[in-house]
Amino acid sequence: MSREAVWTITAVVGIAIASLVVYLVVQSGAKFVCIPDSPTQKVQYEKTIAAVDSIVDLGIKLSTTLVGLGAALLLGLKSGFAVALPLRMVVLLATICFAQSALYALWWRLGIAELWFNECLNLVVHSRLQYRYLAHFYTFIAGLASIGLLVLISVFTVPKKAQGGDFS
C-alpha cells in the first residue's frame, strides 16, 4: 500500500473516531422535565432563543455552503486543479467539521421546537440543548481553523512549475 493511501486511511479513521466521540457526548444529554414558564420568563426566553437561533441559522448556511465547496475540491470538479495530499486531508477535515456543525445546529433547532411545542422555554439552558449548541459552535470553529490551516499550507507550498527551475 502506498504511503499516500496509509495517510489517507489514517486521517479518515482519526476523523471518524473524533466525530463519533463528539456525537456520543452530544447524544448523552439527560432527559428533562418540563416546568411551565411564568409570563415574564417566557418573554425573556423568547428573546434569548430568537437571538441564538439567528446565530445558528447563519452557521447552518455557512456550513452547508462550505461543505459543498469542500466536496467539490475533494471530487476535483475543476479540471486541471490538482490538490496535494496534505491539502486534501485538511479539506476533508474542514468538510467533515462543517457537516457536523450543520447536523448539531439542526439537532439544536429540533430541541428548541420541542420546547416551543411543550411550552417550556426555560429548558433552553438544559445540558441536553447546551451540548448540541456547543457541538455546533466548536465544530464550526474547528472547520474555520482547518480552513486557516489550509491557507497556511497553501502559502508555504511551492507550486510544481516553480520547483523545476524552468521559468519560461
Backbone as a printed PyTorch tensor [residue, N CA C, xyz], in Angstrom:
tensor([[[  0.8580,  -1.1680,   0.0000],
         [  0.0000,   0.0000,   0.0000],
         [  0.9100,   1.2390,   0.0000]],

        [[  0.5170,   2.2360,  -0.7540],
         [  1.3390,   3.4400,  -0.8640],
         [  1.2660,   4.2780,   0.4100]],

        [[  2.2570,   5.1220,   0.5600],
         [  2.3280,   5.9950,   1.7340],
         [  1.1290,   6.9480,   1.7630]],

        [[  0.7210,   7.4170,   0.5980],
         [ -0.4210,   8.3200,   0.4960],
         [ -1.7130,   7.6410,   0.9490]],

        [[ -1.8760,   6.3860,   0.5790],
         [ -3.0730,   5.6440,   0.9890],
         [ -3.1030,   5.4360,   2.4960]],

        [[ -1.9440,   5.1530,   3.0740],
         [ -1.8770,   4.9610,   4.5300],
         [ -2.2590,   6.2440,   5.2530]],

        [[ -1.7200,   7.3800,   4.7960],
         [ -2.0580,   8.6650,   5.4170],
         [ -3.5410,   8.9680,   5.2680]],

        [[ -4.0800,   8.6880,   4.0930],
         [ -5.4950,   8.9530,   3.8500],
         [ -6.3710,   8.1170,   4.7720]],

        [[ -6.0890,   6.8380,   4.8580],
         [ -6.8830,   5.9510,   5.7090],
         [ -6.7490,   6.3500,   7.1760]],

        [[ -5.5350,   6.6580,   7.6170],
         [ -5.3130,   7.0760,   8.9990],
         [ -6.0760,   8.3510,   9.3220]],

        [[ -6.0400,   9.3150,   8.4140],
         [ -6.7550,  10.5780,   8.6460],
         [ -8.2590,  10.3590,   8.7060]],

        [[ -8.7860,   9.5740,   7.7890],
         [-10.2320,   9.3290,   7.7680],
         [-10.6720,   8.5850,   9.0260]],

        [[ -9.9150,   7.5900,   9.4400],
         [-10.2570,   6.8430,  10.6640],
         [-10.1650,   7.7600,  11.8860]],

        [[ -9.1270,   8.5870,  11.9570],
         [ -8.9920,   9.5300,  13.0750],
         [-10.1430,  10.5150,  13.1450]],

        [[-10.5200,  11.0570,  11.9980],
         [-11.6430,  11.9990,  11.9490],
         [-12.9380,  11.2960,  12.3300]],

        [[-13.1200,  10.0660,  11.8640],
         [-14.3350,   9.3130,  12.1950],
         [-14.4270,   9.0340,  13.6950]],

        [[-13.3210,   8.6920,  14.3130],
         [-13.3250,   8.4210,  15.7590],
         [-13.6350,   9.7030,  16.5310]],

        [[-12.9990,  10.8130,  16.1570],
         [-13.2780,  12.0890,  16.8340],
         [-14.7410,  12.4870,  16.6490]],

        [[-15.2770,  12.2810,  15.4640],
         [-16.6740,  12.6040,  15.1960],
         [-17.6160,  11.7460,  16.0430]],

        [[-17.2790,  10.4800,  16.1830],
         [-18.1050,   9.5810,  16.9870],
         [-18.0950,  10.0000,  18.4550]],

        [[-16.9490,  10.3870,  18.9630],
         [-16.8550,  10.8310,  20.3570],
         [-17.7320,  12.0600,  20.5810]],

        [[-17.6470,  13.0390,  19.6840],
         [-18.4750,  14.2440,  19.8100],
         [-19.9530,  13.8710,  19.7460]],

        [[-20.3190,  13.0100,  18.8200],
         [-21.7160,  12.5940,  18.6920],
         [-22.2110,  11.9250,  19.9710]],

        [[-21.4170,  11.0390,  20.5440],
         [-21.8420,  10.3370,  21.7620],
         [-21.9940,  11.2890,  22.9400]],

        [[-21.1190,  12.2860,  23.0420],
         [-21.2410,  13.2640,  24.1240],
         [-22.5160,  14.0790,  23.9510]],

        [[-22.7840,  14.5220,  22.7300],
         [-23.9830,  15.3260,  22.4770],
         [-25.2440,  14.5070,  22.7160]],

        [[-25.2280,  13.2870,  22.2800],
         [-26.4040,  12.4340,  22.3890],
         [-26.6800,  12.0130,  23.8250]],

        [[-25.6750,  12.0880,  24.6860],
         [-25.8220,  11.5700,  26.0430],
         [-26.5050,  12.5320,  27.0120]],

        [[-26.9730,  13.6710,  26.5450],
         [-27.6260,  14.6240,  27.4330],
         [-28.8100,  14.0050,  28.1610]],

        [[-28.9840,  14.3960,  29.4010],
         [-30.0460,  13.8320,  30.2300],
         [-31.4200,  14.2840,  29.7350]],

        [[-32.4140,  13.4750,  30.0090],
         [-33.7940,  13.8480,  29.7030],
         [-34.2120,  14.9530,  30.6610]],

        [[-35.2010,  15.7350,  30.2580],
         [-35.5940,  16.8130,  31.1410],
         [-37.0910,  16.8010,  31.4030]],

        [[-37.4440,  17.4360,  32.5140],
         [-38.8410,  17.5270,  32.9390],
         [-39.2880,  18.9630,  32.7320]],

        [[-40.4520,  19.1250,  32.1780],
         [-40.9700,  20.4490,  31.8580],
         [-41.5770,  21.1200,  33.0910]],

        [[-41.1370,  22.3390,  33.3300],
         [-41.7400,  23.1820,  34.3600],
         [-42.2970,  24.3960,  33.6160]],

        [[-43.5970,  24.6180,  33.6660],
         [-44.1800,  25.7300,  32.8960],
         [-43.5280,  27.0730,  33.2250]],

        [[-43.3670,  27.8990,  32.1940],
         [-42.7540,  29.2180,  32.3400],
         [-43.7460,  30.2180,  32.9250]],

        [[-43.2170,  31.1600,  33.7000],
         [-44.0500,  32.2910,  34.1090],
         [-44.0980,  33.2570,  32.9220]],

        [[-45.1000,  34.1440,  32.8600],
         [-45.2110,  35.0630,  31.7180],
         [-43.9800,  35.9470,  31.5240]],

        [[-43.3450,  36.4020,  32.6000],
         [-42.1580,  37.2580,  32.4320],
         [-40.9600,  36.4430,  31.9430]],

        [[-40.8400,  35.2280,  32.4310],
         [-39.7540,  34.3660,  31.9600],
         [-39.9290,  34.0180,  30.4950]],

        [[-41.1540,  33.8100,  30.0880],
         [-41.4320,  33.4070,  28.7120],
         [-40.9120,  34.4570,  27.7300]],

        [[-41.1380,  35.7250,  28.0060],
         [-40.6650,  36.7970,  27.1260],
         [-39.1410,  36.8000,  27.0770]],

        [[-38.5200,  36.6410,  28.2250],
         [-37.0610,  36.6200,  28.2870],
         [-36.5050,  35.4530,  27.4680]],

        [[-37.0630,  34.2800,  27.6290],
         [-36.5790,  33.1090,  26.8940],
         [-36.8580,  33.2310,  25.3980]],

        [[-37.9800,  33.8160,  25.0310],
         [-38.2820,  34.0020,  23.6120],
         [-37.2320,  34.8810,  22.9390]],

        [[-36.8460,  35.9710,  23.6070],
         [-35.8260,  36.8610,  23.0520],
         [-34.4700,  36.1590,  22.9640]],

        [[-34.1200,  35.4160,  23.9990],
         [-32.8470,  34.6940,  24.0050],
         [-32.8070,  33.6550,  22.8990]],

        [[-33.8600,  32.8980,  22.7690],
         [-33.9100,  31.8650,  21.7430],
         [-33.8610,  32.4810,  20.3540]],

        [[-34.5480,  33.5930,  20.1550],
         [-34.5250,  34.2520,  18.8450],
         [-33.1150,  34.7120,  18.4830]],

        [[-32.3920,  35.2600,  19.4500],
         [-31.0260,  35.7330,  19.1920],
         [-30.0910,  34.5700,  18.8700]],

        [[-30.1410,  33.5330,  19.6760],
         [-29.2620,  32.3830,  19.4430],
         [-29.6540,  31.6630,  18.1580]],

        [[-30.9420,  31.6060,  17.8690],
         [-31.3960,  30.9350,  16.6540],
         [-30.8960,  31.6440,  15.3990]],

        [[-30.7990,  32.9570,  15.4310],
         [-30.2810,  33.6710,  14.2610],
         [-28.7990,  33.3420,  14.0480]],

        [[-28.0630,  33.1520,  15.1330],
         [-26.6590,  32.7530,  15.0250],
         [-26.5590,  31.3400,  14.4500]],

        [[-27.3920,  30.4470,  14.9400],
         [-27.3970,  29.0700,  14.4520],
         [-27.7890,  29.0330,  12.9800]],

        [[-28.7540,  29.8640,  12.5950],
         [-29.1890,  29.9160,  11.1980],
         [-28.0300,  30.3190,  10.2870]],

        [[-27.2870,  31.3220,  10.6860],
         [-26.1220,  31.7430,   9.9120],
         [-25.0860,  30.6170,   9.8490]],

        [[-24.8710,  29.9440,  10.9590],
         [-23.9260,  28.8160,  10.9850],
         [-24.3360,  27.7000,  10.0510]],

        [[-25.6280,  27.3960,   9.9970],
         [-26.1190,  26.3490,   9.0920],
         [-25.8570,  26.7400,   7.6400]],

        [[-26.1660,  27.9870,   7.3020],
         [-25.9680,  28.4390,   5.9190],
         [-24.4950,  28.3890,   5.5250]],

        [[-23.6210,  28.9050,   6.3880],
         [-22.1940,  28.8800,   6.0840],
         [-21.6570,  27.4520,   6.0250]],

        [[-22.0800,  26.6290,   6.9490],
         [-21.5940,  25.2430,   6.9910],
         [-21.9760,  24.4790,   5.7380]],

        [[-23.2310,  24.5710,   5.3260],
         [-23.6550,  23.8220,   4.1460],
         [-22.9660,  24.3400,   2.8880]],

        [[-22.7370,  25.6350,   2.8030],
         [-22.0150,  26.1890,   1.6540],
         [-20.5850,  25.6750,   1.6180]],

        [[-19.9170,  25.6860,   2.7630],
         [-18.5320,  25.2460,   2.8150],
         [-18.3950,  23.7280,   2.6520]],

        [[-19.4000,  22.9690,   3.0510],
         [-19.3930,  21.5250,   2.7900],
         [-19.4320,  21.2870,   1.2830]],

        [[-20.2810,  22.0280,   0.5850],
         [-20.3430,  21.8980,  -0.8720],
         [-19.0280,  22.2540,  -1.5360]],

        [[-18.4060,  23.3180,  -1.0730],
         [-17.1080,  23.7250,  -1.6160],
         [-16.0490,  22.6600,  -1.3440]],

        [[-16.0160,  22.1510,  -0.1340],
         [-15.0470,  21.1060,   0.2140],
         [-15.2580,  19.8420,  -0.6020]],

        [[-16.5170,  19.4540,  -0.7750],
         [-16.8080,  18.2690,  -1.5780],
         [-16.3830,  18.4780,  -3.0300]],

        [[-16.6220,  19.6700,  -3.5550],
         [-16.2110,  19.9610,  -4.9320],
         [-14.6910,  19.8740,  -5.0710]],

        [[-13.9510,  20.3930,  -4.0960],
         [-12.4900,  20.3080,  -4.1370],
         [-12.0170,  18.8640,  -4.0510]],

        [[-12.6390,  18.0890,  -3.1540],
         [-12.2190,  16.7000,  -2.9960],
         [-12.5370,  15.8640,  -4.2270]],

        [[-13.6460,  16.1660,  -4.8820],
         [-14.0150,  15.4210,  -6.0820],
         [-13.2490,  15.8930,  -7.3100]],

        [[-12.5910,  17.0320,  -7.1960],
         [-11.8200,  17.5480,  -8.3150],
         [-12.6950,  18.0210,  -9.4500]],

        [[-13.7620,  18.7420,  -9.1460],
         [-14.6880,  19.1770, -10.1810],
         [-14.0900,  20.2260, -11.1130]],

        [[-13.0740,  20.9100, -10.6860],
         [-12.4120,  21.8890, -11.5540],
         [-11.2550,  21.1700, -12.2400]],

        [[-11.3170,  21.0600, -13.5430],
         [-10.2880,  20.3130, -14.2680],
         [ -8.9490,  21.0420, -14.2000]],

        [[ -7.8920,  20.2610, -14.1240],
         [ -6.5500,  20.8230, -14.0880],
         [ -6.1320,  21.3370, -12.7240]],

        [[ -6.9500,  21.1650, -11.7230],
         [ -6.6320,  21.6530, -10.3790],
         [ -6.3000,  20.4450,  -9.5130]],

        [[ -5.0150,  20.1950,  -9.3210],
         [ -4.5740,  19.0490,  -8.5270],
         [ -4.2880,  19.5140,  -7.1030]],

        [[ -4.7820,  18.7530,  -6.1370],
         [ -4.5900,  19.0910,  -4.7260],
         [ -3.6750,  18.0470,  -4.1050]],

        [[ -2.6100,  18.4980,  -3.4650],
         [ -1.6600,  17.5950,  -2.8090],
         [ -2.3260,  16.9210,  -1.6140]],

        [[ -1.7280,  15.8190,  -1.1730],
         [ -2.2950,  15.0340,  -0.0730],
         [ -2.5210,  15.8430,   1.2050]],

        [[ -1.5570,  16.6240,   1.6910],
         [ -1.8290,  17.3860,   2.9180],
         [ -3.0110,  18.3420,   2.7590]],

        [[ -3.1290,  18.9490,   1.6000],
         [ -4.2510,  19.8570,   1.3640],
         [ -5.5740,  19.0930,   1.3040]],

        [[ -5.5530,  17.9150,   0.6970],
         [ -6.7860,  17.1030,   0.6380],
         [ -7.2340,  16.6980,   2.0360]],

        [[ -6.2670,  16.3480,   2.8900],
         [ -6.6080,  15.9460,   4.2590],
         [ -7.2260,  17.1120,   5.0340]],

        [[ -6.6810,  18.2920,   4.8520],
         [ -7.2120,  19.4570,   5.5490],
         [ -8.5970,  19.8170,   5.0000]],

        [[ -8.7780,  19.7140,   3.6850],
         [-10.0960,  19.9770,   3.0910],
         [-11.1030,  18.9480,   3.5960]],

        [[-10.6900,  17.6920,   3.6880],
         [-11.5650,  16.6460,   4.2260],
         [-11.9530,  16.9510,   5.6670]],

        [[-10.9730,  17.3360,   6.4760],
         [-11.2420,  17.6750,   7.8740],
         [-12.2220,  18.8400,   7.9690]],

        [[-11.9880,  19.8960,   7.1950],
         [-12.8820,  21.0570,   7.2260],
         [-14.2890,  20.6810,   6.7790]],

        [[-14.3830,  19.8750,   5.7380],
         [-15.6970,  19.4650,   5.2210],
         [-16.4690,  18.6690,   6.2660]],

        [[-15.7950,  17.7530,   6.9360],
         [-16.4510,  16.9540,   7.9710],
         [-16.8550,  17.8360,   9.1530]],

        [[-15.9980,  18.7610,   9.5400],
         [-16.3310,  19.6690,  10.6460],
         [-17.5720,  20.4990,  10.3160]],

        [[-17.6260,  21.0400,   9.1030],
         [-18.7720,  21.8640,   8.7290],
         [-20.0480,  21.0270,   8.5900]],

        [[-19.9220,  19.7980,   8.1060],
         [-21.0950,  18.9190,   8.0200],
         [-21.6260,  18.6100,   9.4140]],

        [[-20.7160,  18.3400,  10.3520],
         [-21.1500,  18.0770,  11.7260],
         [-21.7430,  19.3240,  12.3630]],

        [[-21.1840,  20.4560,  12.0650],
         [-21.7130,  21.7060,  12.5990],
         [-23.1670,  21.8980,  12.1670]],

        [[-23.4360,  21.6480,  10.9020],
         [-24.8100,  21.7680,  10.4030],
         [-25.7170,  20.7320,  11.0760]],

        [[-25.2260,  19.5090,  11.2620],
         [-26.0110,  18.4640,  11.9230],
         [-26.3970,  18.8780,  13.3410]],

        [[-25.4310,  19.3440,  14.1150],
         [-25.7130,  19.7120,  15.5010],
         [-26.5830,  20.9640,  15.5920]],

        [[-26.4430,  21.8640,  14.6390],
         [-27.3030,  23.0480,  14.6170],
         [-28.7510,  22.6500,  14.3530]],

        [[-28.9510,  21.7530,  13.4110],
         [-30.3070,  21.2780,  13.1390],
         [-30.8640,  20.4960,  14.3240]],

        [[-30.0220,  19.7350,  14.9780],
         [-30.4350,  18.9690,  16.1500],
         [-30.8150,  19.9140,  17.2880]],

        [[-30.0570,  21.0070,  17.4410],
         [-30.3910,  22.0150,  18.4490],
         [-31.7400,  22.6390,  18.1250]],

        [[-31.9590,  22.9920,  16.8640],
         [-33.2420,  23.5800,  16.4630],
         [-34.4090,  22.6200,  16.7140]],

        [[-34.1790,  21.3500,  16.5170],
         [-35.2080,  20.3560,  16.8090],
         [-35.5620,  20.3840,  18.2950]],

        [[-34.5510,  20.5000,  19.1440],
         [-34.7950,  20.6010,  20.5860],
         [-35.5640,  21.8660,  20.9410]],

        [[-35.2410,  22.9710,  20.2780],
         [-35.9550,  24.2290,  20.5250],
         [-37.4160,  24.0960,  20.0920]],

        [[-37.6380,  23.4520,  18.9710],
         [-39.0150,  23.2330,  18.5210],
         [-39.7960,  22.4060,  19.5430]],

        [[-39.1180,  21.4400,  20.1280],
         [-39.7410,  20.6220,  21.1720],
         [-40.1150,  21.4760,  22.3860]],

        [[-39.2370,  22.4290,  22.7470],
         [-39.5380,  23.3230,  23.8670],
         [-40.7330,  24.2100,  23.5620]],

        [[-40.7830,  24.7360,  22.3410],
         [-41.9250,  25.5720,  21.9510],
         [-43.2100,  24.7590,  22.0110]],

        [[-43.1560,  23.5370,  21.5060],
         [-44.3340,  22.6810,  21.4840],
         [-44.8330,  22.3930,  22.8990]],

        [[-43.9160,  22.1390,  23.8210],
         [-44.2730,  21.8160,  25.1990],
         [-44.4280,  23.0430,  26.0920]],

        [[-44.1980,  24.2190,  25.5290],
         [-44.2940,  25.4930,  26.2560],
         [-43.4100,  25.5080,  27.5030]],

        [[-42.1790,  25.0740,  27.3290],
         [-41.1940,  25.0540,  28.4180],
         [-39.8970,  25.6800,  27.9400]],

        [[-39.9470,  26.9380,  27.6020],
         [-38.7720,  27.6030,  27.0560],
         [-37.6390,  27.7290,  28.0620]],

        [[-37.9460,  27.6110,  29.3520],
         [-36.8980,  27.7200,  30.3630],
         [-35.8940,  26.5780,  30.2770]],

        [[-36.2240,  25.5300,  29.5810],
         [-35.3020,  24.4030,  29.4530],
         [-34.2370,  24.6370,  28.3790]],

        [[-34.2050,  25.8340,  27.8090],
         [-33.1770,  26.1520,  26.8220],
         [-31.7830,  26.0960,  27.4490]],

        [[-31.7110,  26.2410,  28.7610],
         [-30.4230,  26.1900,  29.4540],
         [-30.0480,  24.7750,  29.8910]],

        [[-30.8740,  23.8060,  29.5780],
         [-30.6150,  22.4250,  29.9750],
         [-29.3920,  21.8870,  29.2280]],

        [[-28.6500,  21.0150,  29.8840],
         [-27.4050,  20.4950,  29.3060],
         [-27.6310,  19.7830,  27.9780]],

        [[-28.7740,  19.1520,  27.8120],
         [-29.0500,  18.4390,  26.5610],
         [-28.9880,  19.3900,  25.3640]],

        [[-29.5910,  20.5620,  25.5020],
         [-29.5570,  21.5410,  24.4230],
         [-28.2290,  22.2790,  24.3740]],

        [[-27.6340,  22.4880,  25.5200],
         [-26.3410,  23.1580,  25.5500],
         [-25.2790,  22.3310,  24.8350]],

        [[-25.2880,  21.0090,  25.0140],
         [-24.3250,  20.1430,  24.3270],
         [-24.4840,  20.2670,  22.8110]],

        [[-25.7140,  20.3100,  22.3670],
         [-25.9660,  20.4260,  20.9240],
         [-25.4500,  21.7560,  20.3880]],

        [[-25.7520,  22.8180,  21.1070],
         [-25.3070,  24.1320,  20.6440],
         [-23.7820,  24.2320,  20.6700]],

        [[-23.1720,  23.7920,  21.7570],
         [-21.7150,  23.8640,  21.8640],
         [-21.0300,  22.9760,  20.8240]],

        [[-21.6060,  21.8100,  20.5400],
         [-21.0360,  20.9450,  19.4990],
         [-21.1060,  21.6530,  18.1490]],

        [[-22.2260,  22.3180,  17.8710],
         [-22.3490,  23.0940,  16.6270],
         [-21.2790,  24.1770,  16.5830]],

        [[-21.1660,  24.9280,  17.6520],
         [-20.2360,  26.0540,  17.6900],
         [-18.7860,  25.5940,  17.5470]],

        [[-18.3850,  24.5940,  18.3220],
         [-16.9840,  24.1690,  18.3070],
         [-16.6090,  23.4320,  17.0250]],

        [[-17.5180,  22.6620,  16.4380],
         [-17.1800,  22.0300,  15.1610],
         [-17.1030,  23.0740,  14.0520]],

        [[-17.9030,  24.1320,  14.1550],
         [-17.8050,  25.2280,  13.1900],
         [-16.4500,  25.9220,  13.3310]],

        [[-16.0380,  26.2030,  14.5620],
         [-14.7380,  26.8260,  14.8020],
         [-13.6130,  25.9070,  14.3250]],

        [[-13.7420,  24.5980,  14.5360],
         [-12.7310,  23.6510,  14.0530],
         [-12.6540,  23.6780,  12.5280]],

        [[-13.8040,  23.8120,  11.8740],
         [-13.8080,  23.9280,  10.4140],
         [-13.1130,  25.1950,   9.9480]],

        [[-13.3710,  26.2990,  10.6430],
         [-12.6860,  27.5520,  10.3000],
         [-11.1810,  27.4370,  10.5380]],

        [[-10.7970,  26.7950,  11.6220],
         [ -9.3720,  26.5940,  11.8940],
         [ -8.7390,  25.7270,  10.8090]],

        [[ -9.4780,  24.7440,  10.3280],
         [ -8.9780,  23.8970,   9.2470],
         [ -8.7700,  24.6980,   7.9720]],

        [[ -9.6850,  25.6040,   7.6890],
         [ -9.5120,  26.4560,   6.5110],
         [ -8.2930,  27.3600,   6.6930]],

        [[ -8.0860,  27.8700,   7.8960],
         [ -6.8890,  28.6580,   8.1730],
         [ -5.6240,  27.8380,   7.9510]],

        [[ -5.6420,  26.5850,   8.4010],
         [ -4.5190,  25.6860,   8.1830],
         [ -4.3120,  25.4360,   6.6940]],

        [[ -5.3980,  25.2850,   5.9640],
         [ -5.3320,  25.0970,   4.5120],
         [ -4.6350,  26.2790,   3.8430]],

        [[ -4.9870,  27.4760,   4.2680],
         [ -4.3610,  28.6720,   3.7130],
         [ -2.8710,  28.6910,   4.0490]],

        [[ -2.5180,  28.3690,   5.2870],
         [ -1.0980,  28.3440,   5.6740],
         [ -0.3100,  27.3170,   4.8710]],

        [[ -0.8590,  26.1370,   4.7120],
         [ -0.1820,  25.1010,   3.9240],
         [ -0.0300,  25.5620,   2.4830]],

        [[ -1.0720,  26.1810,   1.9470],
         [ -1.0230,  26.6550,   0.5640],
         [  0.0280,  27.7390,   0.3760]],

        [[  0.1770,  28.6150,   1.3390],
         [  1.1510,  29.7000,   1.2440],
         [  2.5740,  29.1480,   1.2230]],

        [[  2.8400,  28.1280,   2.0260],
         [  4.1910,  27.6060,   2.1350],
         [  4.4840,  26.4370,   1.1920]],

        [[  3.5340,  26.0980,   0.3250],
         [  3.7500,  25.0440,  -0.6640],
         [  4.2110,  25.6860,  -1.9580]],

        [[  5.3250,  25.2060,  -2.4870],
         [  5.8750,  25.7360,  -3.7310],
         [  5.1190,  25.0960,  -4.8980]],

        [[  4.6240,  25.9040,  -5.8390],
         [  3.9280,  25.3350,  -6.9980],
         [  4.8460,  24.4160,  -7.7990]],

        [[  4.2670,  23.4030,  -8.4400],
         [  5.0260,  22.4150,  -9.2010],
         [  5.8590,  23.0480, -10.3020]],

        [[  5.3380,  24.0360, -11.0160],
         [  6.0440,  24.6470, -12.1410],
         [  7.3120,  25.3480, -11.6700]],

        [[  7.2840,  25.9410, -10.4780],
         [  8.4460,  26.6890,  -9.9800],
         [  9.5140,  25.7760,  -9.3980]],

        [[  9.1940,  24.5220,  -9.0920],
         [ 10.1430,  23.6270,  -8.4510],
         [ 11.2610,  23.1960,  -9.4000]],

        [[ 10.9740,  23.0430, -10.6570],
         [ 11.9590,  22.5180, -11.6010],
         [ 12.9720,  23.5300, -12.0520]],

        [[ 12.8130,  24.7840, -11.7710],
         [ 13.7470,  25.7900, -12.1840],
         [ 13.4780,  26.3110, -13.5900]],

        [[ 12.4590,  25.7870, -14.2560],
         [ 12.1240,  26.2230, -15.6070],
         [ 11.0870,  27.3350, -15.4980]],

        [[ 11.5070,  28.5670, -15.7400],
         [ 10.6210,  29.7030, -15.5890],
         [ 10.1760,  30.2890, -16.9280]],

        [[ 10.3530,  29.5510, -17.9880],
         [  9.9870,  30.0770, -19.3120],
         [  8.5450,  29.8520, -19.6440]]])
